[in-house]
Each structure stands twice: as C-alpha cells, then as structure tokens.
Amino acid sequence: MRRFFPHPYLSLTLVVVWFLLVNQWKLGSLVMAVILATIIPLLTSAWWPDRPRVKRPFGLAAYAILVLWDVIVANFQVARIVLFMPRAKIQSAWIPIPLDLTTPEAISLLAGTITMTPGTLTADLSADGRALLVHALHAPDPDAVRDDIKARYEARLKRIFE
C-alpha cells in the first residue's frame, strides 16, 4: 500500500481539496481525486524522503477546526480595528516567538497558522530554527500575544507532531 501511497496524509488532503475545488460529489470527481492523490505523491516522493511523523491525526483535525474558528473571529477583530480604531491608537508590534517545536512540519504549520490568521504575519524564521518573527497589527501587550500563540497553537502542534 505504501508503494502506491508513499504519503497517505498528502493523498487524503489532495482528495479533500479536489472535492472542495470541484464542488461536485460525483463518481467522475472521485476518480479524478484518486488519480491525483496517487500520481502527485508518487511524482514528488523523491523530494520528500521522510514522512512527517503525526502522532495524533485526530488532534490534527481538531487543530484545523480551532484554526478555522480563530480565523473567523480574527476577521471580525481586524475589521473592528481597521474601521473603528483611530490610527494613532493602533499599536503594531514585531514579536519574537521562541520555539519549542523541533520538526520542520510543525514549525511550518505554526508559521502558516500565524500568517493565515488575520492581524498577524510570520515574517522570518531564525537561522537556527528556534524562533519566529511575527508582526501583529495591534498588540498593546506583545508578551500576551506571544504567550497566546505558544499556548493556543504551539502546545497543540507539539502534542500532534512530537
């Protein structure tokens, strides 16, 4: 089975994304999704020799739901800041986030989560891979933003991947 699906999570993700893109639950869509989910991982497996170690796949699903909820909430928060807060009161900040994560997949997922959430942006990863530089649109207390990212996202990713 691993010969046809060297990266099963990637294959599963490709099937789900394909159905989301075509927006049709038909047999033809399923056949195309399975073809793509088989061919793409086979063609890219040479550049992806190690499979990410996901210790808790259901934790990853729960994490995705949490991030989706946070993106929705952050959209309203950013709209409130942009539309109703005087420009002089917006306190943007560059916040270094020290990382406890060690796996590249978990670090990438954390950086992507921060960037995907409106109002924050991951700008850089330190050369040693031990810290992220994050820009926050409005952070009156940068330490609270750092602690929130570490507790809400990084701790969950650590349980999922490490």
Salt bridges, closest charged atoms under 4 A:
ASP70 OD2 - ARG152 NE 2.67
ASP100 OD2 - LYS150 NZ 3.35
ASP143 OD1 - ARG146 NH1 3.17
ASP147 OD1 - ARG146 NH2 3.03
GLU154 OE1 - LYS150 NZ 2.45
GLU162 OE1 - LYS158 NZ 2.98
